[in-house]
Amino acid sequence: MRALYTRTFFRVVIPTEFGEKVAVVGSESQLGNWQVARCHELVTNEDVVPAWFSKKPAMLPLKKKVAYKYVILNDRNEIVRWEEIEGNRELTPTGVEMLVEDDNGFIRSKTSCDLTGDAAPETQEKREDMPQGAADLRERLLSAKEGFAEIDENDSLVVVSLELPLRVVRVATHQNSASEAAAIAAAAAAAGAAAAGTAGAEPSAAAEGAPSSPPTPSAAPEEAGAAGAAAAAASGTPAGGAAGAGAGAVAGAAAAGGGPVPQQRDGSGALVPFLRSSRGRFELRPSKCTLLPSLLHLRGKTKLAVSFFGFPGVFPADAEEEEEIRELLQGFSCYPIFCPEKEMQECFSFCDFVLRPLLHNVLSTEQQQQQQQLSSEQLWGSYLFINKLFASQVTLQMHETDIVWIHDFQLLIAPMYITRRNRTANIGLFLHVPFPSSEIFRCLPYREEILRGMLCADLIGFHFFEYARHFLVTCRRLLGLEFSFRRGGLLAIDFGGRSVFVRVGHVHIMYNNLQQALLDANCSAAAEAIRSRHPGKFIFGSVDRCEPLAGLQLKIAAFERFLECYEYARGEVVLIQYAYPVRSWGRSDAAALASRLQRQVEEVNAKYSALGRGDHIELLIKEVEWHERCSLFTAADCLLDSCIREGLNLNPFEYLCCRNDLRPTAAILSEFTGCSRALASPIRVNPWNCDAMAAAMDAAVSGRETMQVAVGRDQTHLQHNNTLNWAEEFVLDLARARKSADLVYLDTSLVMTAFRNSRHRVFFFDCEGTLAPDQRRLAMMQKNGEELFAAGRPPSGQVQRCLKALLQNPKNTVVILSGRDRSLLEDWFRDVKGIGLCAEHGYYYRLDKLTGDEWGCMCPDADFTWKSVAVELMLQYVKRTQGSFIENKGSALVFQYRDADPDFGQLQAKDLSSHLSELLFGYPVTVVSGKGYVEVKLLGVNKGKAVERILQTLSTLHGDIDFVFCIGDDRSDEDMFAVINSWTSGDGRCLPNRQGPNSSSLITHTGREQRPTSHQLQRGSVSVSSLLGLLSSFLRPWTD
């Protein structure tokens, strides 16, 4: 059995001086094993001073007694003093999460006052001094902001991605040379005195209650880590970078020998220190991508504590290596998730060969699938396994109120797994790739599972509305979900009884970081070398993936057409193309593509080499370092992009940032890349049109000066927007989209308790969509439209057996409400004796206790002359809406379009509803629109009226009803929900909503929207049939 832990949070009130901080030290590893260097640090803020509290939980073993004590440290992590108490404190962790309030509720009281207290007197005075117009405007602004939750500073932001923003690489040979080992040892010895102040201040003299001889682990790794931290600090590394990586990380050999710490630039242009683990087996390298390294700088720049979870990039051989990697990443708030190598490789294969092409509107070929030599089911299983593993590791470390931000398509199912473990988790998901059209996405065998996994998030983000629109349409076509616009510019999808919000906003770059990086002498020298190699020439530059989606062959063909059609360009222009290999393209395919590109380039160069001005195309297929990319962008006169499909592509952003000099600048972008929508200055082209591409190149060479005003606007836009601002806005919207605590799932134990304690019970069940699947198909149509009929599917034998069991008890009344006609309901339920039936939404009803075997009628004198008018209009729309039909219910007519195209059917239904309302004005009918239908029915006839008549009659004849149970799934069921709510809370004889021990009312909704004062059936946990089985199993003759 695996060990169980409790997420433990500490709170304490301890006055401190400036520069001091409070930590918890104790008998468990998460509390340092009485070693101050490994303590659990607390934080504070101006609202709760002098109280201190945990930002992240300490994972303590369940039900195991833990000794601990608070200690005050200085900014060098040296002990100032221990708390003044005798002996040690003790606790026994219990439950999933535990709050240790050693502050005696001080923080809670402060928080309560801040949230509920009145406005400050000076604020009130200022409001009274305002002019009336200004005061009214202020009230309107406050009203507009009402309901917009703000971020709680006590929460944390957990960023989850498949890979961490920093890469861990295994050193080729971790056996250090003698000189390197000596250098590291010397650095460790030099830092020994400083480290001793922290690690050696633990003896009993420090505090009477501390243990006299606490366990002391080997000090060598910690001392080496302190040396690395000291060296990094000396080199000017910002706080929270290498300085925070003190535990278990050392600088490179040069730093260990006394020199400066080597630094590298990550994908965002920021410097990252070169660190090696304490045992020399692993090194820290910057990530090559742009976004995640930028998010790493959120630490310290936001009021939330930020942590990162992801795969570190290596597969450790044992637990010792895992701990070494954890120590290496600890100072950067990065928490590695170690995955089995086989499952991880298969997950990569599923993402790279199945998901990524499909999300880019490309279907995998049979040849590509055969190359994997694995079934898609096996790859899918590994994808689910990795998503579940990530979710379990994240929920183990997070607080229930933390904000979880999941990135990209590799973890689309993770929101579902996190929600299962923490139902109120605040989860955001951002896709950095396009989302395909519904016709492409529906080809995926696991389409519904992926959509439902995504919809477990509270907020889903896309770069552009085109991608969000595809997602919304896919949800409507595959899951039948509708969306609506909400205040603040967000879109919302109703799913699982709550609103899932959709946000549109693209990522930016760290403009200032790039500007600082361009000052590097190596970068400027490399750019000058490129220009000197091609003196006087116009340089087209580009950096792309070496894969088919980059459109490299189209680009070279278009460049050849440019040289062919515009003779002045021969010998005067050059294309420098960097192409770097990617994991998402098989090795053999990548080699074949590289070979084709090389031949194509050689042919172009050979064709125009007679001019004596050198080659026209330079092709370099290799890994591209950061300084190489920036030097090319600095030297190039025009960026040339011809990608076939791309999500955003930040290269044009970086190019405009690098080209901030006075030289004219131009950019040619494919209209299929996302950034072409975000920038105003580029020339947009169709990469499949070689002539248009060549014309664009001519415009870039000859007309760059005319583009400079737009280029300046784009550069100003990039300068004033960066990744950090984008991230903060997303996190704020995510906090506002947090799941509502009002969502109530049906508790079967509550149902059973109320059921056992009741004596007079009434059950109301909707039929199709609740007791049986709603699968209507046209069965018969006559030309006059008078006898139209839609066949359906009756409830299963299991459901009918449960209904029979309920009716065996004379204290139970069961009523089925449906829009179907009498004959069909009689046929479906002929074997269920004593059941009540309401046909045509209650127009006809039959209940043994009220009408016997006869059918009662709600409106026996109704006028049906309107039907001939309505059916003629409906027939016109049926002819023009493929997949639609008319259903004649006797007292109602229904235009059914559930089998038609969802978008076109909805448009036709909206137009039909409007025309019917006008045409039937003055008739005693009402026009109702529902999911997949438009219905015309008699005014005052609905399920609510039928339920009200049945409840009134039963309570009059048989006394108080102390248990009412109602289940429905559609808008037509809301009428009976409303009647039961008003009945049970008014002055009627049935009063189950009052909190008496012998009365209860349960309204359950099985649809996608949560209804007021109703419960929701949670997907995967309980079904209507299983609930009926549970109720019927408790029925025995002696229970009453």
Buried (B, 14 or more C-beta within 10 A) or exposed (E): EEEEBBBBBBBBBBEBEEEBBBBBBBBBBBBBBBBBBBBBBBBBEEEBEEBBBBBBBBBBBBEBEBBBBBBBBBEEBBBBBBBEEEEBBEBEBEEBBBBBBBBEEBBBEBBEEEEEEEEEEEEEEEEEEEEEEEEEEEEEEEEEEEEEEEBBBBBBBBBBBBBBBBBBEBBEEBEBEEEBBEBBBBBBEBBBEBBBBBBBBBEEEBBEBBBEEBEEBEBEBBBBBBBBBBBBBBBEBBEBBBBBBBBBBBBBBBBBBEBBBBBBBBBBBBBBBBBBBBBBBBBBBBBBBBBBBBBBBBBEEBEBBBBBBBBBBBBBEEEEBBBBBBBBBBBBBBBBBBBBEEBBBBBBBBBBBBBBBBBBBBEBEEEBBEBBEBEBEBBBBBBBBBBBBBBBBBBEBBBBBBBBBBBBBBBBBBBBBBBBBBEEBBBBBBBBBBBBBBEBBEEBEBBEBBBBBBBBBBBBBBBBBBBBBBBBBBBBBBBEBBBEEEEBEBBBBBBBBBBBBBBBBBBBBBBEBBBBBBEBEEBBEBBEEBBEBBEEBBBBBBBBBBBBBBBBBBBBBBBBBBBBBBEEBBBBBBBBBBBBBBEBBBEEBBBEBBEEBEEBBBEBBEEBBEEEBEBBBBBEBEEBBBBBBBBBBBBBBBBBBBBBBBBBBBBBBBBBBBBBEEEBBBBBBBEBBBBBBBBEBBBBBBBBBBEBBBBBBBBBBEEBEEBBEEBBEBBEBBBEBBBBEBBBEBBBBBBBBBBEEEBBBBEBEEBBEBBEBBEBBBBBBBBBBBBBEBEBEBEEBEEEBEEBBBEBEBBEEEBBBBBBBBBEBEBBBBBBBBBBBBEBBBEBBEEBEBBBBBBBBBBBBBBEBBBEEEBBBBBEEBEEEBBEBBBEBBBEBBEEBEBBBBBBBBBBBBBBBBBBBBEBBBEBBEEBBEBBEEBBEEBEBBBBBBBBBBBBBBEBBBBBBBBBBBBBBBBEEBEBBBBBBBBBBBBBBBBBBBBBBEBBBEEBEBBBBEEEEEBBBBBBBBBBBBBEBBBBBBBEEBEBBBBBBBBBEEBEEEEE
